[in-house]
Amino acid sequence: MSDEVNQTDEAGRRTGRWEERFADGTLSGTGEYRDGEKTGEWTYWYRNGQLKANGAYAAGQLTGHWVWHREGGGLLQTGAFVDGKQDGPWTRYHSTGEVLDEGVYEVGRKVGEWKTYDPQGNLTRTKQHKAAGHR
């Protein structure tokens, strides 16, 4: 495998290792392309160099577990994707580090019980969402 980055194939599609950059040249993301689509593990950074997010792609779609971080540090949200749609347990966090809300997605829709908390971690709301496919 070549150590070169940001290459295209004969058809002009992105291929191999890739580095994405902000307009000022600062590294914003790294990962791999296959047949012009993002694939495998990708990592993204804020302009200041702090970690922003990491997770995987399959055929250009978000897949598996992803983690997002706040620019100032700390978690922003965690959750998983299937075929580019949120699927499974998700948790978002206040800037204090306490859980903001948590629940489950099915094929990109909230389902079941979702709980919301204040910045001190106290439960403030519970809401039931219908299962996917029910209206």
LINKAFEN-V683481 format. One record per residue. N is the residue number from 1. PHI is phi in whole degrees, 0 to 359 (NA if undefined). PSI is psi in whole degrees, 0 to 359 (999 if undefined). OMEGA is omega in whole degrees, 0 to 359 (none if undefined). Layout:
n=N phi=PHI psi=PSI omega=OMEGA
n=N phi=PHI psi=PSI omega=OMEGA
This chain:
n=1 phi=NA psi=139 omega=182
n=2 phi=286 psi=148 omega=176
n=3 phi=273 psi=358 omega=181
n=4 phi=289 psi=151 omega=178
n=5 phi=240 psi=162 omega=176
n=6 phi=56 psi=54 omega=179
n=7 phi=256 psi=159 omega=174
n=8 phi=237 psi=155 omega=178
n=9 phi=273 psi=185 omega=183
n=10 phi=301 psi=332 omega=181
n=11 phi=272 psi=2 omega=180
n=12 phi=85 psi=9 omega=180
n=13 phi=274 psi=145 omega=176
n=14 phi=298 psi=142 omega=181
n=15 phi=208 psi=148 omega=177
n=16 phi=76 psi=198 omega=181
n=17 phi=296 psi=141 omega=184
n=18 phi=221 psi=143 omega=174
n=19 phi=238 psi=126 omega=175
n=20 phi=260 psi=145 omega=183
n=21 phi=226 psi=150 omega=172
n=22 phi=290 psi=167 omega=181
n=23 phi=303 psi=330 omega=180
n=24 phi=276 psi=3 omega=178
n=25 phi=94 psi=352 omega=179
n=26 phi=293 psi=138 omega=180
n=27 phi=297 psi=128 omega=179
n=28 phi=246 psi=338 omega=180
n=29 phi=193 psi=151 omega=176
n=30 phi=221 psi=145 omega=178
n=31 phi=177 psi=206 omega=184
n=32 phi=226 psi=149 omega=173
n=33 phi=245 psi=146 omega=171
n=34 phi=223 psi=128 omega=181
n=35 phi=53 psi=35 omega=177
n=36 phi=81 psi=6 omega=181
n=37 phi=237 psi=145 omega=177
n=38 phi=298 psi=141 omega=179
n=39 phi=211 psi=152 omega=178
n=40 phi=73 psi=195 omega=183
n=41 phi=289 psi=135 omega=174
n=42 phi=232 psi=147 omega=177
n=43 phi=230 psi=139 omega=180
n=44 phi=235 psi=148 omega=179
n=45 phi=233 psi=156 omega=169
n=46 phi=284 psi=165 omega=180
n=47 phi=302 psi=330 omega=181
n=48 phi=281 psi=1 omega=177
n=49 phi=94 psi=353 omega=179
n=50 phi=284 psi=148 omega=179
n=51 phi=299 psi=132 omega=179
n=52 phi=256 psi=309 omega=183
n=53 phi=199 psi=155 omega=171
n=54 phi=210 psi=145 omega=181
n=55 phi=176 psi=194 omega=186
n=56 phi=237 psi=161 omega=174
n=57 phi=236 psi=152 omega=170
n=58 phi=224 psi=122 omega=181
n=59 phi=51 psi=40 omega=176
n=60 phi=83 psi=358 omega=181
n=61 phi=253 psi=142 omega=173
n=62 phi=302 psi=138 omega=180
n=63 phi=212 psi=150 omega=178
n=64 phi=72 psi=195 omega=185
n=65 phi=282 psi=133 omega=176
n=66 phi=237 psi=149 omega=177
n=67 phi=229 psi=130 omega=176
n=68 phi=245 psi=142 omega=181
n=69 phi=242 psi=154 omega=175
n=70 phi=282 psi=151 omega=181
n=71 phi=300 psi=326 omega=179
n=72 phi=273 psi=3 omega=182
n=73 phi=107 psi=158 omega=180
n=74 phi=91 psi=162 omega=181
n=75 phi=285 psi=145 omega=173
n=76 phi=255 psi=309 omega=177
n=77 phi=197 psi=157 omega=176
n=78 phi=221 psi=146 omega=178
n=79 phi=175 psi=178 omega=184
n=80 phi=238 psi=161 omega=178
n=81 phi=232 psi=149 omega=169
n=82 phi=229 psi=122 omega=181
n=83 phi=53 psi=40 omega=176
n=84 phi=80 psi=2 omega=180
n=85 phi=245 psi=141 omega=178
n=86 phi=302 psi=134 omega=183
n=87 phi=204 psi=123 omega=181
n=88 phi=103 psi=189 omega=183
n=89 phi=295 psi=139 omega=176
n=90 phi=228 psi=145 omega=177
n=91 phi=221 psi=132 omega=173
n=92 phi=245 psi=153 omega=186
n=93 phi=235 psi=144 omega=170
n=94 phi=290 psi=163 omega=176
n=95 phi=296 psi=342 omega=178
n=96 phi=285 psi=347 omega=183
n=97 phi=97 psi=346 omega=178
n=98 phi=286 psi=154 omega=178
n=99 phi=295 psi=133 omega=175
n=100 phi=272 psi=307 omega=175
n=101 phi=205 psi=161 omega=181
n=102 phi=207 psi=147 omega=179
n=103 phi=176 psi=196 omega=185
n=104 phi=236 psi=142 omega=172
n=105 phi=251 psi=146 omega=169
n=106 phi=232 psi=119 omega=178
n=107 phi=48 psi=48 omega=174
n=108 phi=83 psi=3 omega=180
n=109 phi=239 psi=141 omega=175
n=110 phi=294 psi=137 omega=177
n=111 phi=224 psi=157 omega=176
n=112 phi=67 psi=204 omega=185
n=113 phi=276 psi=128 omega=174
n=114 phi=244 psi=135 omega=181
n=115 phi=246 psi=140 omega=178
n=116 phi=240 psi=140 omega=184
n=117 phi=232 psi=154 omega=175
n=118 phi=278 psi=173 omega=183
n=119 phi=297 psi=345 omega=177
n=120 phi=268 psi=357 omega=178
n=121 phi=95 psi=8 omega=180
n=122 phi=274 psi=134 omega=178
n=123 phi=296 psi=127 omega=181
n=124 phi=245 psi=340 omega=183
n=125 phi=199 psi=146 omega=172
n=126 phi=230 psi=133 omega=181
n=127 phi=225 psi=137 omega=177
n=128 phi=265 psi=133 omega=177
n=129 phi=244 psi=141 omega=180
n=130 phi=290 psi=152 omega=178
n=131 phi=297 psi=152 omega=178
n=132 phi=305 psi=141 omega=180
n=133 phi=92 psi=347 omega=177
n=134 phi=256 psi=139 omega=179
n=135 phi=240 psi=999 omega=none
